């Protein structure tokens, strides 16, 4: 997907998120100080639709770790609060 193991399909980019949910994901990943790449789905309608079909998940943003779909904003918030996200990202970044 990209050069980083953590990849986010979102509205806007990590410097200028274009929706609140995308911004939540960026804030969490920034707070964890992990490197991540983003793709702005607003720039490509085919990818915007295709990624929803690929993951079978109806909303954007979508977070992938090592190519595996993790979830959207709500799931990331839950995982962050439980500590599960930190664990998953540490393993991904170590590999």
N, C-alpha and C positions, 0 to 999 in steps of 0.2 A: 504494500500500500504506500509506504513512504520509507524514509530512511530511519525513522524513529519507531520503536516498538509500540508506542502509544500514538494512536491516530484518531482524530475527531472529525467527523463530517458534521458541519455546523453551518448556521447562517452567519455570514461574516467571517472574520478570522480572529486569531487570538489577540490581536492588538485592537480590533474594533468589532466585537460581537454585535450582531444585528438583531438579537432577540434575548429576552431574559433567561431563557433556558440554556441557550448557548453560553451566555455570560456566566451562569452558575457553574457549568462544567469547566470553563476557563479558570474561574476563581479557585475552584477546588484543586485543579492540576497545578496552578501557580502556587497555591498555598503549600502544596506538597513538594514544590521545587523539583518537579520531574520534567525532563525534556519531552515535548510532544509536538506533533505536526497537525495541521488542520487543513481541511479543504472546504471552501465556500460553496455550498450547494446552490446558492443564489446565482452563481456564475454559470451553472450548467444544469438545465432542467432534466436532461436525460439521466445524469448521475443522481440528481435529487430524487427522482422517481425510482431509479434502479437500485439505489442503496436501501430503500424501504422494502423493495421486493426481495433483495438479497438477504436481509436480516429478518424478514417477516415482522418488522417493527414499524408502526405507522408514523412515527414522529422523528423529528430532527431536534436536537443533536443526537448523534450516535457515536459511541465511544468503542474503539477496538483496541485490544491489547494483544500484540503478536498475531494479528489477523483474526482474533476471536472477538465476536460481538459481545460486549459487556452489558450495555444498556444505554439508556438516555439519562437525562438530568435527574429525575427522581431516584432512579436506581443508584446512580453515582453518589447522590447525597446520602442515601441509606448506607451504602458500602463505606463511604468516608466516615460517617458517624460511628459505625460498628467496628472500624479498624480493618475490615476485610479488604478495602481498596489499597491501603498502605501495603499490606501483605502481598497482594496480587501484583502490584506495581514493582515492589522490590524484587520479586522473583523474575518478573519480565525483564527488568533492567539488568539483572545479574546474568541472564542467559545470553 
